[in-house]
Amino acid sequence: MKLSSNQSIPCEYLKGACIFLSDEDEGRYIKDVIIDLNKHSLILIDENNEGMYWESLRNASIQLRGGR
């Protein structure tokens, strides 16, 4: 499923999702989502506690977890 630029999802849907930074990337799981209030940006924290700013993920793909 591809989201268009005017669609939105709740931030909590990103927790547990798998993010792929490139086609060769094995993927990493999003452990937490935090907000940088100074930069007005989301930061995705992976299982290695590394942060990724939302703006840097323009070419990444995110696989959301199915079923709730």
Secondary structure, DSSP 8 states (H G I E B T S, - for coil): ----TT----GGGGTT-EEESSTT---EEEEEEEEETTTTEEEEEETTS-EEEGGGGTT-EEE-----
